[in-house]
């Protein structure tokens, strides 16, 4: 009978240790938005503008009479 009580007490102690030993979830800190980076916005606008200009040049080159020559000229100008 003493062995049964010892097992029961051990199981109860183990359960209490498991339940009380769990870490509580940490309280998350509220994050704030990062300050605006105007330099990156200017750079993004410049890249977008140059991309649109390049696309417009390619479109106009493909619409011409000699599309292959115009595209070749664009490619050669880019290499220089």
N, C-alpha and C positions, 0 to 999 in steps of 0.2 A: 504494500500500500504506500510505503514511503517513496518507492520508485515512481509510482504514478503521480504523486503530488510533486515530486521533483521535476518530472517531465512537464506537467501542467504549468508549474511556475516558470520553468525555462521557456516554454512556448509563449506564455503571456509576456514575459520580460523581453523576449525577442520581438514580438509584435509591437510592444511599446517602444522599443528602441528603433524599430523601422519607422513607425509612424511619427515619432518625435524627432528622429534624426534626419528626416527629409529636409532639404533646403527649401526655404520659401522662395518663390520666384522674386527676382530683384525688381524693384520698381523702376520702370523705364523712365528715363529723363525725356522731357519734351524737347524735340529738336526744333531748332529755328531754321528758317531758310537762310541760305548763304547770301551774303550781300551781292548786289548786282556787280558784275564785272564788265564794265563798259568797254574795256580794251578787247575782250574776247568778242563782244557783240560787233564792234567795228571790224575786227578781223573776219568774222563770219560773214558780215555783209559784203566785205571786199571780195572774199572768195566766191560768194554766190554771184556777185556782179560779174566777175571775170569769167565764171563758168557760163553764165547766160550769154555773154559776149562771144565766147568761143563757140557755143552752140549756134548762135545766130550766124557767125562766119561760115560754119560748116553747112548750115541750111542754105545760105545764099550761094555757096560754092556748088552745091549739088543741083541748084535750080538753073544754073547758067548753061550756055551752049556747050561748053567743053568742061564737063564736070570733073573728068579725070585730071585734066591739066590744073584746074583750080584747086582741087584737093591736093594734088602733088605740090603745088606752090605753097599751100598752107603747111603741109608736112615739112617742106624744106625750110620754110621760114621758122618753124618751131625748132628745128635742129640747130639753127645758127645761134 
